[in-house]
């Protein structure tokens, strides 16, 4: 029998999508608004459903999201509409979203309907989606069962549900260049967390300076000529055609703007991306760019000074697993190099981005991780603890893998 899903609309819409997408018999959706304040969320639902070819057949808007008397009248109106237009379908009322008075009014009305008009297997189903515990409970009287909780949302759908539209990203379908230098990335991760950790900040600085007016600024001079293990890294980068350097020279030439980006810190993002893939998350994306739907969010999309840092509507690594999101920020810089006001501001920008935008991207149960190649300042540690941001500092291959595996186990 075909089903019709009834969604109560609120700020959080992901709990509406999961059971609808999980139901292969779904023939359409009816949206229920307590008032007219959340029309934008309704439009978002319509757009996401349209991508799956699920029609939104009707939108029913009431006069209050909190007045129980008005909500009871709206519930009666909803039932009249369903009886007149969809009596041949099984109705599935999802009471997860909306306000508590909305959920109460709708649940009571459907209880009464089931009792007097639709006893038996064709009675309306009343469900509640618990995304934190990954369950869909059936609330019908004397039933107490659960529907299967399935992983049905793509990364783009998960982000769209929280107001972010992806315009570009790197993932399994277009990460060939990244995969080709995976061995180099792993090598750099080992060197920068081991014998060559002292060269990390200087190389990143040179790469950032070279990027500012590339190609005119492609040549940079080091304070002294690299030797020993440092020289081995520079020779490796020369062989990879990222830089041009001769043994014993203090001059270094960056071969491309992409090489500047990579050596200024992108290598850490790629290392994290590769380790996330190795952890078997359902979907991993890097360098995710997009736009926020609501104008109120645009205040966060502020340009930084460096051409390598982008905007606050760009994210280093995003992981989707079981309808949940992990937002990862990767930083290779030396946080405690000095106490200049600009550096303190950059530190605050990083934490602000994770504890504000990470939560906006991931919804109620967002997970945020900061991966840093160096040690964080005490102030950053304090803010991370306050805002429940997990930290992986002085990162190496094994630390990153372990941190990601912990998240996989938690999200699984």
N, C-alpha and C positions, 0 to 999 in steps of 0.2 A: 504494500500500500504506500502511495506517495505521502510524503510528510510536508508540513508547512512550519517553518521555524518563526517564532515570535521573539524578537529582540527588544529588551528594554535598553534605551540608549542613555549612556552616561559618559563621563570623561574617559573611562577605561572601556575599550571595546574588544580587546583580545578575547575575553571569556565568551563573547558572542560568536566569534569566528570559529573557535575550535570545534564545538559540537556540530555546527552547521557544515563545516568542511568534512567532518568525520562521517556524516550521514549521506550515504550514496543514494538514498531515496528522496533527498530534499528536492522539492520542486519550486521552492521560492521562499521569500522572507517577508515578514511584516515588521516594520519598525514602529516602536511605541515611544513617544516623547512625553515626559511629564508636562513640559511647557516648550516654548520656542527658543530657549537659550542655547540649545546644543545642535542646531541645524548643521553646523560645520562637521560635527562628528557623524551625523547622519549621512552627509555627503561622502565622507571618507569611507564609511561602511558600504555605500552604494558602489563606489569606485572599485573597492577591493572585491566585492561580490561580482561585479560586472566582469572583472578579469577572469573569474572562474565560471562565467556564464550562469550565474545564479541570479535570477531576477528579484528585485525588491518590488513586490506587488502592491504594497500600500504603506503609507506613513500616517499614523494616527497621533495627533498632537492634542494634549489636554491643556488645562488652564493653570495647573499647579503640579509641582513635583513633590509637595509636602502635605497638602491638605487632603486628608483621608477621604472626606466626603466627596470632593471633586474627583479624586482618583477612583473611587468606587463607581462613579458615573462613567468615567472613562473606560473602566474594565467592562462595564455592561455594554458600552458602545462597541468595544473591541469584539466581544462575543457575538453581538448582533451582526457585525460585519462578517465574521468567520462563518456563522451559520448560513448567511445569505449567499456567500460567494465560494466557500471552501468546505462545504459539508462532506465532500468526497475524499478529504485528506485527513490524515492524523495530525493534530496540532501538537507542536512541541514548544512549550513556554519556557524560555530561559530567564530565570529571575535573578541571575547573578549581578547584572548591572542595574542601572537606574538607582533611585534612592530607596532607603529601607521602607518608607511608606508605599512607594510604587510596588515594590516586590510583595509587600504584605497584601495590598489591595488586589493585585493580579492573582496571587496564589489563592486567596480566599474565594475569589470569583470563579476560578477554574476548578477548585474543589467542589463548589456548589454545582457547577455545570456537570462535572463528572458524576456526582451523586444523583442528579435528577434527570439527566438527558443522555448520558453516553457511558453507561456501565459496560464493562467487558473490555476486550482487548483493544477496541477502537477509542477508548477514552483518551482525553488529552493527557499528554505527558508533561510533567512539571520537573524541570531539572535545575541543578546548580553546579556551575563549573568552578572548581577550586584549582587554580593554576599553580599555586604554591605546592600543594600536595599531589598534583596531577591526578585528580579524580573528577568524574562527572556523576554526581549523586542524583538519583530519582527521588523526588519529594512526594510522589503520590502516596496517599494514605494506605497503610498496610502493605507497602511494597518494599521500601528500604533497600533497593538494589542499586547497582552502578552500571553506567554505560562505559564502554571501552574508551580510555583516554589515549588519543593518538597524536603523534607528532605530525601536524598537517600544515603548519605555517612555514613559508619560505622566509629567508632573511628580509627580502624586500617587502613582503607583506607585514612582517613583524614591525619593521621600521615605519612603514606607511601607517599602520594602526596607531602609532605614537607620533604621527605628524611629520615624518621625515621621508622625503622622496629621493631615492637614489638616482643620481645622474651618471656616475661612473664608479667602477671598482675593479680590483684585481682579484680573480678567483680561479677556480680549477679550469675554467674554460679559456683563460687568457694569461696564464702565468708562466708561459714558456721561457721568457727571458729570466725570470726569477729562478726557475728550476735549473736552467743551464748554469747559473753561478751558485747553485746551492752548496757545492763543495767549498767554494771560496768563502761564502757567507759563514759556513760552519767553522772554517779555518780562522777567520777573523774573530769570530766569537770566542774561540779558544785562546787566541793570542791576546786579545784585548782584556780578557779576564784573567790572564796568566802572566807570562813573561813580558808582554808588551803593553800592560795596562797603563804604564806611564806615558805612552805616546798617544793615547786615545784623544785627550783634549786638544793637543797641539794639531793633530791631523784633522780633527773636526773643525778647528778654527781656520786652518788653511783652506779646507774645502768650502767653508762658508764664505770666506773672503773671495775665493776664486769665483764663486757663483754670483756675486753681487753685480759684476759688470762683464759676465762671460760673453765673448771669449777674450776681451781685452785684458781681463784680470786673471786669465788662466795660469799665468806663471806666478809662483809664490816662492819666497825665500825662507828657509828654516834658520833658526839661530845657530845650529851646528849641523854638520853632516851626520846622518844616521850611521850607526855601526852595530855589529853584533846581531842580536835577534831583531832589532828595529830595522836594520838594513835588509834582513831576510824578508820582512813584511813588505818593504818598499819594492824589492825585486819581484815579489809575488804579484803585487799590484801592477807593476810595469809589464810583466808577462801577460797579465789579464787585460792589458790595453786600457786600463783605467787612468794611469798616470804615465808620465815619461820622466824617468830619473836614472842618472848614472851614478854608479858606486863612487862614494867619496865626495859627491856634490851636495851643496846646500840648496840648490835650486830644484824645484819640483814643478812640473807642468801637468795640469789636469786635462785629460783628453776630450772631455765632453761635459755638458751641463749635467747629464744624468750621472756621470762619474762623481761630480761634486755632491749631488744629492745623496748618492749611495754612501760615500765616505763621510758625509756630514751626519749620518745617523740612520739612513734608510736600511743599512745592513742589519741593524737591530730589529727593525720591523719585519724584515724578511726572515730573520732567524726565528722570531716569534711565530710568524705565519707558518713556517715549515714545521715547527714543533707542535703547533696546534693541529696541523694535518696529521701528524704522527700520533696524536692522541685520539683520533677517530671521532672528532666532533662531526655533526651532521653537515654543517656548512661553515666555511671559514672564508673571510674576505679581507683584503688589505687595501689601504688607500681609498677608503670609501668616501665619495663626495656626494653631496646632495643639497637640497634646499628644504627649509622648514616651511610647513604649510601656513602656520599662524604668524601674523605680523609681529605678535608679541615676542616671538622667538628670535626675530632678526637682530635684536640688541646683542645677542651672543655672537653673531657672525662678524667679528671684528678682526681686521687684518693685523698681523704681527709685523714687526720690522723686517725680519729676514725673509728673502724669497723662498727659503727652504721650509718655512714653518706653516705657510698656508693660512687657512681660516678655521674658525671654530665650527664650521659645517663640513669639516674633513676629519675623518677618523682613521687612526693608524691600522688597527686590526679589530674586526668584529666577528664574534663567534655566535652561531645560532645552534641550539641543541634542545630538543624536546619542547619547542615553543617558547624558549627562553633565550635571553641575550646576555652575552658577556662583552663589555666594552673594554678594550685594552689600549692604553697609551704607552708608547715606547720612547724613552729618552736616553740618549747616549752622552749627554752633557755632564759637566762637573758642577754640581749644584753649589758646592761650598767653596768655589774657587776664590770668590771675594764677596764683599758685602755691598757692592754698588746697588743703588736703587733700581736700576734696570734689571739686574739679575734677580733681585727679590721679587720684582713685578712678574718676571717670567715664571718663577717658581709658583707664584700665586695663580697665574694664568693656567698652568698645568693642572693644579689641584681643583681650581674652579671648573675647568672643563669637565673633569671626571665626575665631580660630585653634583654638578648641575645638569650638564648635557647628557652624561651617562645615564642618569636617572630618567631624564626625559625620553631617551631612546629606548630604554628597557622597561619602562613602566613601573608598576608597584614593586616588583621583585628584581630590580636591576642588579646586575653584578658588575663591579668595576675593578680593574687591575692596572696598577702602574708598574711597568717593568723598566728599571733604571740600570744602566751599565755601571753607575757609580753610587756612592752612598748618599742618601737623602739628608737634608738638614733636620734638626730637631723640630723646627716649626712645621715642616712638611709631614714629618711622622705624626705630629700631634693632630694635624688637620685630617690626615688619612684615617687615623683611629676614630676621630669624631664622626667622620662621614662614612665609616665602614668601607673604606677603600683598601683592598688587599695590596700589599707592596712586595715586589720581588726586586731587591736591590743588589748591587755588585753582582749583577746577573751573569751566569754562564749557561752553557747548554743544558746542564743537568738541573740547575735551579729553575730555569724557565719551564722545562719539561715537567718537573715535579709540581710547580705552581699550577700549570694548566691541567695536569692530571687530577689534582685536587678539585678543581672546578668541574671537570668532566664527571667525577664521581658524585659531586653535589647536585649537578643538573640532571644526571641520568635517571 
